[in-house]
Amino acid sequence: MYVRPAFRGSGLGKAILNHLGEYASAHQTDVLRLRDGGIYQVEAIGLYERWGFQRRPPFGDYEEDPLSVYFEKRIWRSQ
């Protein structure tokens, strides 16, 4: 996720993650995974961690990459 500097701090990233979580839950998805392709994007990484994502090893077809960070978050599905 990239947010232009002029819009950072406005809650846009959090709103996107909230919408993604709600959509995933409504569609019976109980785990979200993401790869951040920039270890220097500390603001994005901090947002993911505050939102409950935890670091994990690479998943799917991804291989270990020293410039990437991999995350996972378990979510509760709505009934």
PyMOL Python script that loads the backbone (N, CA, C, O; Angstrom):
from pymol import cmd

cmd.read_pdbstr("""\
ATOM      1  N   MET A   1       0.853  -1.164   0.000  1.00  0.00           N
ATOM      2  CA  MET A   1       0.000   0.000   0.000  1.00  0.00           C
ATOM      3  C   MET A   1       0.903   1.232   0.000  1.00  0.00           C
ATOM      4  O   MET A   1       1.884   1.302   0.739  1.00  0.00           O
ATOM      5  N   TYR A   2       0.556   2.181  -0.829  1.00  0.00           N
ATOM      6  CA  TYR A   2       1.304   3.424  -0.864  1.00  0.00           C
ATOM      7  C   TYR A   2       0.317   4.576  -0.731  1.00  0.00           C
ATOM      8  O   TYR A   2      -0.698   4.621  -1.426  1.00  0.00           O
ATOM      9  N   VAL A   3       0.620   5.493   0.154  1.00  0.00           N
ATOM     10  CA  VAL A   3      -0.196   6.696   0.341  1.00  0.00           C
ATOM     11  C   VAL A   3       0.706   7.894   0.064  1.00  0.00           C
ATOM     12  O   VAL A   3       1.787   8.019   0.640  1.00  0.00           O
ATOM     13  N   ARG A   4       0.257   8.754  -0.807  1.00  0.00           N
ATOM     14  CA  ARG A   4       1.041   9.949  -1.121  1.00  0.00           C
ATOM     15  C   ARG A   4       1.302  10.747   0.146  1.00  0.00           C
ATOM     16  O   ARG A   4       0.452  10.809   1.034  1.00  0.00           O
ATOM     17  N   PRO A   5       2.478  11.357   0.227  1.00  0.00           N
ATOM     18  CA  PRO A   5       2.840  12.111   1.429  1.00  0.00           C
ATOM     19  C   PRO A   5       1.787  13.134   1.864  1.00  0.00           C
ATOM     20  O   PRO A   5       1.575  13.324   3.062  1.00  0.00           O
ATOM     21  N   ALA A   6       1.131  13.788   0.916  1.00  0.00           N
ATOM     22  CA  ALA A   6       0.140  14.804   1.272  1.00  0.00           C
ATOM     23  C   ALA A   6      -1.065  14.212   2.007  1.00  0.00           C
ATOM     24  O   ALA A   6      -1.773  14.933   2.709  1.00  0.00           O
ATOM     25  N   PHE A   7      -1.303  12.911   1.852  1.00  0.00           N
ATOM     26  CA  PHE A   7      -2.462  12.272   2.463  1.00  0.00           C
ATOM     27  C   PHE A   7      -2.112  11.398   3.660  1.00  0.00           C
ATOM     28  O   PHE A   7      -2.997  10.818   4.289  1.00  0.00           O
ATOM     29  N   ARG A   8      -0.834  11.303   3.972  1.00  0.00           N
ATOM     30  CA  ARG A   8      -0.423  10.487   5.116  1.00  0.00           C
ATOM     31  C   ARG A   8      -0.910  11.123   6.410  1.00  0.00           C
ATOM     32  O   ARG A   8      -0.978  12.346   6.535  1.00  0.00           O
ATOM     33  N   GLY A   9      -1.244  10.274   7.362  1.00  0.00           N
ATOM     34  CA  GLY A   9      -1.723  10.754   8.645  1.00  0.00           C
ATOM     35  C   GLY A   9      -3.210  11.073   8.657  1.00  0.00           C
ATOM     36  O   GLY A   9      -3.741  11.511   9.677  1.00  0.00           O
ATOM     37  N   SER A  10      -3.880  10.859   7.543  1.00  0.00           N
ATOM     38  CA  SER A  10      -5.314  11.173   7.453  1.00  0.00           C
ATOM     39  C   SER A  10      -6.193   9.964   7.766  1.00  0.00           C
ATOM     40  O   SER A  10      -7.419  10.073   7.772  1.00  0.00           O
ATOM     41  N   GLY A  11      -5.571   8.813   8.027  1.00  0.00           N
ATOM     42  CA  GLY A  11      -6.352   7.612   8.335  1.00  0.00           C
ATOM     43  C   GLY A  11      -6.720   6.797   7.116  1.00  0.00           C
ATOM     44  O   GLY A  11      -7.466   5.824   7.228  1.00  0.00           O
ATOM     45  N   LEU A  12      -6.213   7.172   5.953  1.00  0.00           N
ATOM     46  CA  LEU A  12      -6.557   6.469   4.727  1.00  0.00           C
ATOM     47  C   LEU A  12      -6.084   5.011   4.741  1.00  0.00           C
ATOM     48  O   LEU A  12      -6.837   4.114   4.362  1.00  0.00           O
ATOM     49  N   GLY A  13      -4.864   4.774   5.167  1.00  0.00           N
ATOM     50  CA  GLY A  13      -4.345   3.405   5.234  1.00  0.00           C
ATOM     51  C   GLY A  13      -5.156   2.542   6.183  1.00  0.00           C
ATOM     52  O   GLY A  13      -5.475   1.394   5.871  1.00  0.00           O
ATOM     53  N   LYS A  14      -5.487   3.090   7.331  1.00  0.00           N
ATOM     54  CA  LYS A  14      -6.302   2.358   8.310  1.00  0.00           C
ATOM     55  C   LYS A  14      -7.685   2.060   7.736  1.00  0.00           C
ATOM     56  O   LYS A  14      -8.217   0.967   7.932  1.00  0.00           O
ATOM     57  N   ALA A  15      -8.270   3.027   7.027  1.00  0.00           N
ATOM     58  CA  ALA A  15      -9.587   2.823   6.417  1.00  0.00           C
ATOM     59  C   ALA A  15      -9.543   1.704   5.378  1.00  0.00           C
ATOM     60  O   ALA A  15     -10.472   0.901   5.290  1.00  0.00           O
ATOM     61  N   ILE A  16      -8.473   1.649   4.597  1.00  0.00           N
ATOM     62  CA  ILE A  16      -8.329   0.583   3.603  1.00  0.00           C
ATOM     63  C   ILE A  16      -8.232  -0.771   4.294  1.00  0.00           C
ATOM     64  O   ILE A  16      -8.883  -1.730   3.877  1.00  0.00           O
ATOM     65  N   LEU A  17      -7.417  -0.855   5.355  1.00  0.00           N
ATOM     66  CA  LEU A  17      -7.286  -2.128   6.076  1.00  0.00           C
ATOM     67  C   LEU A  17      -8.600  -2.524   6.736  1.00  0.00           C
ATOM     68  O   LEU A  17      -8.958  -3.701   6.734  1.00  0.00           O
ATOM     69  N   ASN A  18      -9.324  -1.561   7.302  1.00  0.00           N
ATOM     70  CA  ASN A  18     -10.618  -1.874   7.911  1.00  0.00           C
ATOM     71  C   ASN A  18     -11.590  -2.413   6.868  1.00  0.00           C
ATOM     72  O   ASN A  18     -12.279  -3.403   7.116  1.00  0.00           O
ATOM     73  N   HIS A  19     -11.650  -1.773   5.710  1.00  0.00           N
ATOM     74  CA  HIS A  19     -12.538  -2.243   4.644  1.00  0.00           C
ATOM     75  C   HIS A  19     -12.134  -3.642   4.185  1.00  0.00           C
ATOM     76  O   HIS A  19     -12.988  -4.508   3.998  1.00  0.00           O
ATOM     77  N   LEU A  20     -10.856  -3.857   4.005  1.00  0.00           N
ATOM     78  CA  LEU A  20     -10.367  -5.177   3.595  1.00  0.00           C
ATOM     79  C   LEU A  20     -10.765  -6.240   4.609  1.00  0.00           C
ATOM     80  O   LEU A  20     -11.223  -7.318   4.230  1.00  0.00           O
ATOM     81  N   GLY A  21     -10.593  -5.946   5.897  1.00  0.00           N
ATOM     82  CA  GLY A  21     -10.959  -6.902   6.940  1.00  0.00           C
ATOM     83  C   GLY A  21     -12.446  -7.204   6.947  1.00  0.00           C
ATOM     84  O   GLY A  21     -12.846  -8.361   7.085  1.00  0.00           O
ATOM     85  N   GLU A  22     -13.270  -6.172   6.800  1.00  0.00           N
ATOM     86  CA  GLU A  22     -14.725  -6.368   6.770  1.00  0.00           C
ATOM     87  C   GLU A  22     -15.139  -7.188   5.553  1.00  0.00           C
ATOM     88  O   GLU A  22     -15.972  -8.088   5.658  1.00  0.00           O
ATOM     89  N   TYR A  23     -14.561  -6.878   4.415  1.00  0.00           N
ATOM     90  CA  TYR A  23     -14.876  -7.609   3.182  1.00  0.00           C
ATOM     91  C   TYR A  23     -14.473  -9.077   3.306  1.00  0.00           C
ATOM     92  O   TYR A  23     -15.242  -9.973   2.956  1.00  0.00           O
ATOM     93  N   ALA A  24     -13.265  -9.312   3.807  1.00  0.00           N
ATOM     94  CA  ALA A  24     -12.778 -10.685   3.963  1.00  0.00           C
ATOM     95  C   ALA A  24     -13.656 -11.466   4.924  1.00  0.00           C
ATOM     96  O   ALA A  24     -14.003 -12.615   4.653  1.00  0.00           O
ATOM     97  N   SER A  25     -14.015 -10.860   6.031  1.00  0.00           N
ATOM     98  CA  SER A  25     -14.865 -11.518   7.016  1.00  0.00           C
ATOM     99  C   SER A  25     -16.234 -11.855   6.425  1.00  0.00           C
ATOM    100  O   SER A  25     -16.751 -12.952   6.636  1.00  0.00           O
ATOM    101  N   ALA A  26     -16.812 -10.924   5.694  1.00  0.00           N
ATOM    102  CA  ALA A  26     -18.122 -11.144   5.082  1.00  0.00           C
ATOM    103  C   ALA A  26     -18.082 -12.231   4.011  1.00  0.00           C
ATOM    104  O   ALA A  26     -19.110 -12.829   3.691  1.00  0.00           O
ATOM    105  N   HIS A  27     -16.905 -12.485   3.463  1.00  0.00           N
ATOM    106  CA  HIS A  27     -16.751 -13.504   2.425  1.00  0.00           C
ATOM    107  C   HIS A  27     -16.072 -14.765   2.958  1.00  0.00           C
ATOM    108  O   HIS A  27     -15.424 -15.504   2.217  1.00  0.00           O
ATOM    109  N   GLN A  28     -16.236 -14.990   4.253  1.00  0.00           N
ATOM    110  CA  GLN A  28     -15.804 -16.212   4.927  1.00  0.00           C
ATOM    111  C   GLN A  28     -14.304 -16.490   4.800  1.00  0.00           C
ATOM    112  O   GLN A  28     -13.875 -17.633   4.644  1.00  0.00           O
ATOM    113  N   THR A  29     -13.541 -15.437   4.871  1.00  0.00           N
ATOM    114  CA  THR A  29     -12.087 -15.555   4.885  1.00  0.00           C
ATOM    115  C   THR A  29     -11.633 -15.323   6.314  1.00  0.00           C
ATOM    116  O   THR A  29     -12.055 -14.357   6.950  1.00  0.00           O
ATOM    117  N   ASP A  30     -10.781 -16.195   6.825  1.00  0.00           N
ATOM    118  CA  ASP A  30     -10.387 -16.030   8.224  1.00  0.00           C
ATOM    119  C   ASP A  30      -8.906 -15.740   8.425  1.00  0.00           C
ATOM    120  O   ASP A  30      -8.436 -15.684   9.561  1.00  0.00           O
ATOM    121  N   VAL A  31      -8.168 -15.557   7.341  1.00  0.00           N
ATOM    122  CA  VAL A  31      -6.762 -15.169   7.482  1.00  0.00           C
ATOM    123  C   VAL A  31      -6.397 -14.216   6.340  1.00  0.00           C
ATOM    124  O   VAL A  31      -6.747 -14.443   5.182  1.00  0.00           O
ATOM    125  N   LEU A  32      -5.691 -13.157   6.695  1.00  0.00           N
ATOM    126  CA  LEU A  32      -5.179 -12.203   5.718  1.00  0.00           C
ATOM    127  C   LEU A  32      -3.665 -12.288   5.741  1.00  0.00           C
ATOM    128  O   LEU A  32      -3.056 -12.371   6.808  1.00  0.00           O
ATOM    129  N   ARG A  33      -3.068 -12.268   4.582  1.00  0.00           N
ATOM    130  CA  ARG A  33      -1.604 -12.275   4.488  1.00  0.00           C
ATOM    131  C   ARG A  33      -1.183 -11.155   3.564  1.00  0.00           C
ATOM    132  O   ARG A  33      -1.871 -10.828   2.597  1.00  0.00           O
ATOM    133  N   LEU A  34      -0.040 -10.573   3.877  1.00  0.00           N
ATOM    134  CA  LEU A  34       0.478  -9.540   2.995  1.00  0.00           C
ATOM    135  C   LEU A  34       1.990  -9.562   3.006  1.00  0.00           C
ATOM    136  O   LEU A  34       2.632 -10.038   3.942  1.00  0.00           O
ATOM    137  N   ARG A  35       2.526  -9.033   1.935  1.00  0.00           N
ATOM    138  CA  ARG A  35       3.970  -8.868   1.789  1.00  0.00           C
ATOM    139  C   ARG A  35       4.223  -7.388   1.594  1.00  0.00           C
ATOM    140  O   ARG A  35       3.663  -6.763   0.694  1.00  0.00           O
ATOM    141  N   ASP A  36       5.054  -6.842   2.428  1.00  0.00           N
ATOM    142  CA  ASP A  36       5.475  -5.460   2.262  1.00  0.00           C
ATOM    143  C   ASP A  36       6.820  -5.501   1.567  1.00  0.00           C
ATOM    144  O   ASP A  36       7.771  -6.089   2.083  1.00  0.00           O
ATOM    145  N   GLY A  37       6.906  -4.888   0.415  1.00  0.00           N
ATOM    146  CA  GLY A  37       8.117  -4.952  -0.383  1.00  0.00           C
ATOM    147  C   GLY A  37       9.150  -3.904  -0.056  1.00  0.00           C
ATOM    148  O   GLY A  37      10.024  -3.617  -0.874  1.00  0.00           O
ATOM    149  N   GLY A  38       9.066  -3.334   1.114  1.00  0.00           N
ATOM    150  CA  GLY A  38      10.052  -2.316   1.444  1.00  0.00           C
ATOM    151  C   GLY A  38      10.348  -2.269   2.928  1.00  0.00           C
ATOM    152  O   GLY A  38       9.562  -1.727   3.705  1.00  0.00           O
ATOM    153  N   ILE A  39      11.467  -2.828   3.321  1.00  0.00           N
ATOM    154  CA  ILE A  39      11.809  -2.831   4.747  1.00  0.00           C
ATOM    155  C   ILE A  39      12.006  -1.416   5.284  1.00  0.00           C
ATOM    156  O   ILE A  39      12.028  -1.205   6.497  1.00  0.00           O
ATOM    157  N   TYR A  40      12.149  -0.457   4.385  1.00  0.00           N
ATOM    158  CA  TYR A  40      12.356   0.918   4.811  1.00  0.00           C
ATOM    159  C   TYR A  40      11.048   1.690   4.935  1.00  0.00           C
ATOM    160  O   TYR A  40      11.061   2.869   5.288  1.00  0.00           O
ATOM    161  N   GLN A  41       9.924   1.047   4.650  1.00  0.00           N
ATOM    162  CA  GLN A  41       8.613   1.690   4.770  1.00  0.00           C
ATOM    163  C   GLN A  41       8.094   1.475   6.192  1.00  0.00           C
ATOM    164  O   GLN A  41       7.108   0.772   6.416  1.00  0.00           O
ATOM    165  N   VAL A  42       8.779   2.094   7.130  1.00  0.00           N
ATOM    166  CA  VAL A  42       8.485   1.848   8.543  1.00  0.00           C
ATOM    167  C   VAL A  42       7.085   2.290   8.945  1.00  0.00           C
ATOM    168  O   VAL A  42       6.485   1.687   9.835  1.00  0.00           O
ATOM    169  N   GLU A  43       6.553   3.330   8.308  1.00  0.00           N
ATOM    170  CA  GLU A  43       5.201   3.768   8.647  1.00  0.00           C
ATOM    171  C   GLU A  43       4.179   2.697   8.271  1.00  0.00           C
ATOM    172  O   GLU A  43       3.271   2.404   9.048  1.00  0.00           O
ATOM    173  N   ALA A  44       4.326   2.116   7.085  1.00  0.00           N
ATOM    174  CA  ALA A  44       3.404   1.061   6.643  1.00  0.00           C
ATOM    175  C   ALA A  44       3.533  -0.167   7.531  1.00  0.00           C
ATOM    176  O   ALA A  44       2.527  -0.744   7.944  1.00  0.00           O
ATOM    177  N   ILE A  45       4.747  -0.564   7.822  1.00  0.00           N
ATOM    178  CA  ILE A  45       4.972  -1.729   8.677  1.00  0.00           C
ATOM    179  C   ILE A  45       4.367  -1.491  10.059  1.00  0.00           C
ATOM    180  O   ILE A  45       3.740  -2.385  10.626  1.00  0.00           O
ATOM    181  N   GLY A  46       4.553  -0.299  10.593  1.00  0.00           N
ATOM    182  CA  GLY A  46       3.960   0.036  11.890  1.00  0.00           C
ATOM    183  C   GLY A  46       2.445  -0.030  11.853  1.00  0.00           C
ATOM    184  O   GLY A  46       1.820  -0.498  12.806  1.00  0.00           O
ATOM    185  N   LEU A  47       1.846   0.434  10.759  1.00  0.00           N
ATOM    186  CA  LEU A  47       0.392   0.371  10.619  1.00  0.00           C
ATOM    187  C   LEU A  47      -0.075  -1.079  10.619  1.00  0.00           C
ATOM    188  O   LEU A  47      -1.026  -1.422  11.323  1.00  0.00           O
ATOM    189  N   TYR A  48       0.574  -1.926   9.848  1.00  0.00           N
ATOM    190  CA  TYR A  48       0.183  -3.341   9.800  1.00  0.00           C
ATOM    191  C   TYR A  48       0.275  -3.972  11.192  1.00  0.00           C
ATOM    192  O   TYR A  48      -0.619  -4.711  11.603  1.00  0.00           O
ATOM    193  N   GLU A  49       1.342  -3.681  11.902  1.00  0.00           N
ATOM    194  CA  GLU A  49       1.515  -4.269  13.234  1.00  0.00           C
ATOM    195  C   GLU A  49       0.484  -3.723  14.217  1.00  0.00           C
ATOM    196  O   GLU A  49      -0.041  -4.479  15.035  1.00  0.00           O
ATOM    197  N   ARG A  50       0.186  -2.435  14.154  1.00  0.00           N
ATOM    198  CA  ARG A  50      -0.854  -1.876  15.029  1.00  0.00           C
ATOM    199  C   ARG A  50      -2.225  -2.446  14.706  1.00  0.00           C
ATOM    200  O   ARG A  50      -3.077  -2.560  15.587  1.00  0.00           O
ATOM    201  N   TRP A  51      -2.438  -2.803  13.451  1.00  0.00           N
ATOM    202  CA  TRP A  51      -3.716  -3.349  13.026  1.00  0.00           C
ATOM    203  C   TRP A  51      -3.837  -4.840  13.372  1.00  0.00           C
ATOM    204  O   TRP A  51      -4.884  -5.450  13.152  1.00  0.00           O
ATOM    205  N   GLY A  52      -2.766  -5.414  13.912  1.00  0.00           N
ATOM    206  CA  GLY A  52      -2.817  -6.795  14.376  1.00  0.00           C
ATOM    207  C   GLY A  52      -2.107  -7.804  13.506  1.00  0.00           C
ATOM    208  O   GLY A  52      -2.136  -8.999  13.802  1.00  0.00           O
ATOM    209  N   PHE A  53      -1.469  -7.356  12.440  1.00  0.00           N
ATOM    210  CA  PHE A  53      -0.696  -8.284  11.623  1.00  0.00           C
ATOM    211  C   PHE A  53       0.563  -8.691  12.376  1.00  0.00           C
ATOM    212  O   PHE A  53       1.185  -7.877  13.058  1.00  0.00           O
ATOM    213  N   GLN A  54       0.926  -9.953  12.244  1.00  0.00           N
ATOM    214  CA  GLN A  54       2.148 -10.461  12.854  1.00  0.00           C
ATOM    215  C   GLN A  54       3.087 -10.940  11.754  1.00  0.00           C
ATOM    216  O   GLN A  54       2.657 -11.480  10.735  1.00  0.00           O
ATOM    217  N   ARG A  55       4.370 -10.730  11.986  1.00  0.00           N
ATOM    218  CA  ARG A  55       5.359 -11.171  10.995  1.00  0.00           C
ATOM    219  C   ARG A  55       5.366 -12.685  10.908  1.00  0.00           C
ATOM    220  O   ARG A  55       5.134 -13.386  11.893  1.00  0.00           O
ATOM    221  N   ARG A  56       5.636 -13.171   9.713  1.00  0.00           N
ATOM    222  CA  ARG A  56       5.662 -14.606   9.459  1.00  0.00           C
ATOM    223  C   ARG A  56       6.641 -14.878   8.320  1.00  0.00           C
ATOM    224  O   ARG A  56       7.085 -13.950   7.644  1.00  0.00           O
ATOM    225  N   PRO A  57       6.975 -16.142   8.112  1.00  0.00           N
ATOM    226  CA  PRO A  57       7.846 -16.473   6.970  1.00  0.00           C
ATOM    227  C   PRO A  57       7.106 -16.254   5.644  1.00  0.00           C
ATOM    228  O   PRO A  57       5.888 -16.073   5.633  1.00  0.00           O
ATOM    229  N   PRO A  58       7.839 -16.271   4.542  1.00  0.00           N
ATOM    230  CA  PRO A  58       7.186 -16.132   3.231  1.00  0.00           C
ATOM    231  C   PRO A  58       6.097 -17.185   3.044  1.00  0.00           C
ATOM    232  O   PRO A  58       6.164 -18.269   3.624  1.00  0.00           O
ATOM    233  N   PHE A  59       5.109 -16.861   2.243  1.00  0.00           N
ATOM    234  CA  PHE A  59       3.993 -17.759   1.986  1.00  0.00           C
ATOM    235  C   PHE A  59       3.766 -17.865   0.479  1.00  0.00           C
ATOM    236  O   PHE A  59       4.303 -17.078  -0.301  1.00  0.00           O
ATOM    237  N   GLY A  60       2.969 -18.842   0.090  1.00  0.00           N
ATOM    238  CA  GLY A  60       2.681 -19.029  -1.331  1.00  0.00           C
ATOM    239  C   GLY A  60       3.950 -19.250  -2.121  1.00  0.00           C
ATOM    240  O   GLY A  60       4.807 -20.041  -1.727  1.00  0.00           O
ATOM    241  N   ASP A  61       4.073 -18.556  -3.232  1.00  0.00           N
ATOM    242  CA  ASP A  61       5.245 -18.679  -4.099  1.00  0.00           C
ATOM    243  C   ASP A  61       6.376 -17.725  -3.729  1.00  0.00           C
ATOM    244  O   ASP A  61       7.421 -17.713  -4.380  1.00  0.00           O
ATOM    245  N   TYR A  62       6.166 -16.919  -2.675  1.00  0.00           N
ATOM    246  CA  TYR A  62       7.215 -15.994  -2.265  1.00  0.00           C
ATOM    247  C   TYR A  62       8.390 -16.759  -1.670  1.00  0.00           C
ATOM    248  O   TYR A  62       8.218 -17.771  -0.989  1.00  0.00           O
ATOM    249  N   GLU A  63       9.572 -16.257  -1.940  1.00  0.00           N
ATOM    250  CA  GLU A  63      10.789 -16.801  -1.338  1.00  0.00           C
ATOM    251  C   GLU A  63      11.363 -15.748  -0.404  1.00  0.00           C
ATOM    252  O   GLU A  63      11.036 -14.565  -0.499  1.00  0.00           O
ATOM    253  N   GLU A  64      12.217 -16.195   0.493  1.00  0.00           N
ATOM    254  CA  GLU A  64      12.858 -15.271   1.429  1.00  0.00           C
ATOM    255  C   GLU A  64      13.524 -14.147   0.646  1.00  0.00           C
ATOM    256  O   GLU A  64      14.249 -14.393  -0.318  1.00  0.00           O
ATOM    257  N   ASP A  65      13.274 -12.927   1.066  1.00  0.00           N
ATOM    258  CA  ASP A  65      13.809 -11.742   0.408  1.00  0.00           C
ATOM    259  C   ASP A  65      14.211 -10.765   1.509  1.00  0.00           C
ATOM    260  O   ASP A  65      13.362 -10.351   2.298  1.00  0.00           O
ATOM    261  N   PRO A  66      15.475 -10.393   1.576  1.00  0.00           N
ATOM    262  CA  PRO A  66      15.922  -9.511   2.662  1.00  0.00           C
ATOM    263  C   PRO A  66      15.282  -8.122   2.626  1.00  0.00           C
ATOM    264  O   PRO A  66      15.362  -7.387   3.610  1.00  0.00           O
ATOM    265  N   LEU A  67      14.652  -7.752   1.517  1.00  0.00           N
ATOM    266  CA  LEU A  67      14.019  -6.448   1.419  1.00  0.00           C
ATOM    267  C   LEU A  67      12.511  -6.499   1.642  1.00  0.00           C
ATOM    268  O   LEU A  67      11.837  -5.473   1.552  1.00  0.00           O
ATOM    269  N   SER A  68      11.981  -7.676   1.930  1.00  0.00           N
ATOM    270  CA  SER A  68      10.539  -7.834   2.113  1.00  0.00           C
ATOM    271  C   SER A  68      10.218  -8.285   3.529  1.00  0.00           C
ATOM    272  O   SER A  68      11.030  -8.921   4.201  1.00  0.00           O
ATOM    273  N   VAL A  69       9.016  -7.940   3.961  1.00  0.00           N
ATOM    274  CA  VAL A  69       8.503  -8.368   5.257  1.00  0.00           C
ATOM    275  C   VAL A  69       7.146  -9.021   4.983  1.00  0.00           C
ATOM    276  O   VAL A  69       6.338  -8.491   4.221  1.00  0.00           O
ATOM    277  N   TYR A  70       6.907 -10.163   5.602  1.00  0.00           N
ATOM    278  CA  TYR A  70       5.678 -10.916   5.385  1.00  0.00           C
ATOM    279  C   TYR A  70       4.847 -10.897   6.664  1.00  0.00           C
ATOM    280  O   TYR A  70       5.377 -11.002   7.770  1.00  0.00           O
ATOM    281  N   PHE A  71       3.533 -10.762   6.489  1.00  0.00           N
ATOM    282  CA  PHE A  71       2.637 -10.634   7.629  1.00  0.00           C
ATOM    283  C   PHE A  71       1.420 -11.538   7.471  1.00  0.00           C
ATOM    284  O   PHE A  71       1.069 -11.974   6.375  1.00  0.00           O
ATOM    285  N   GLU A  72       0.792 -11.799   8.621  1.00  0.00           N
ATOM    286  CA  GLU A  72      -0.453 -12.554   8.645  1.00  0.00           C
ATOM    287  C   GLU A  72      -1.322 -12.043   9.770  1.00  0.00           C
ATOM    288  O   GLU A  72      -0.826 -11.642  10.823  1.00  0.00           O
ATOM    289  N   LYS A  73      -2.633 -12.061   9.538  1.00  0.00           N
ATOM    290  CA  LYS A  73      -3.587 -11.700  10.590  1.00  0.00           C
ATOM    291  C   LYS A  73      -4.780 -12.628  10.478  1.00  0.00           C
ATOM    292  O   LYS A  73      -5.377 -12.775   9.411  1.00  0.00           O
ATOM    293  N   ARG A  74      -5.115 -13.248  11.587  1.00  0.00           N
ATOM    294  CA  ARG A  74      -6.331 -14.080  11.663  1.00  0.00           C
ATOM    295  C   ARG A  74      -7.482 -13.148  11.996  1.00  0.00           C
ATOM    296  O   ARG A  74      -7.348 -12.274  12.852  1.00  0.00           O
ATOM    297  N   ILE A  75      -8.604 -13.327  11.329  1.00  0.00           N
ATOM    298  CA  ILE A  75      -9.765 -12.486  11.582  1.00  0.00           C
ATOM    299  C   ILE A  75     -10.950 -13.382  11.928  1.00  0.00           C
ATOM    300  O   ILE A  75     -11.000 -14.556  11.561  1.00  0.00           O
ATOM    301  N   TRP A  76     -11.885 -12.799  12.635  1.00  0.00           N
ATOM    302  CA  TRP A  76     -13.107 -13.521  12.997  1.00  0.00           C
ATOM    303  C   TRP A  76     -14.149 -13.227  11.943  1.00  0.00           C
ATOM    304  O   TRP A  76     -14.355 -12.078  11.553  1.00  0.00           O
ATOM    305  N   ARG A  77     -14.794 -14.266  11.493  1.00  0.00           N
ATOM    306  CA  ARG A  77     -15.832 -14.100  10.480  1.00  0.00           C
ATOM    307  C   ARG A  77     -17.124 -13.643  11.133  1.00  0.00           C
ATOM    308  O   ARG A  77     -17.449 -14.054  12.247  1.00  0.00           O
ATOM    309  N   SER A  78     -17.857 -12.790  10.431  1.00  0.00           N
ATOM    310  CA  SER A  78     -19.172 -12.384  10.913  1.00  0.00           C
ATOM    311  C   SER A  78     -20.144 -13.529  10.673  1.00  0.00           C
ATOM    312  O   SER A  78     -20.012 -14.265   9.694  1.00  0.00           O
ATOM    313  N   GLN A  79     -21.093 -13.678  11.538  1.00  0.00           N
ATOM    314  CA  GLN A  79     -22.053 -14.777  11.446  1.00  0.00           C
ATOM    315  C   GLN A  79     -23.207 -14.416  10.559  1.00  0.00           C
ATOM    316  O   GLN A  79     -24.114 -15.226  10.366  1.00  0.00           O
TER     317      GLN A  79
END
""", "prot")
cmd.dss("prot")
cmd.show_as("cartoon", "prot")
cmd.util.cbc("prot")
cmd.orient("prot")
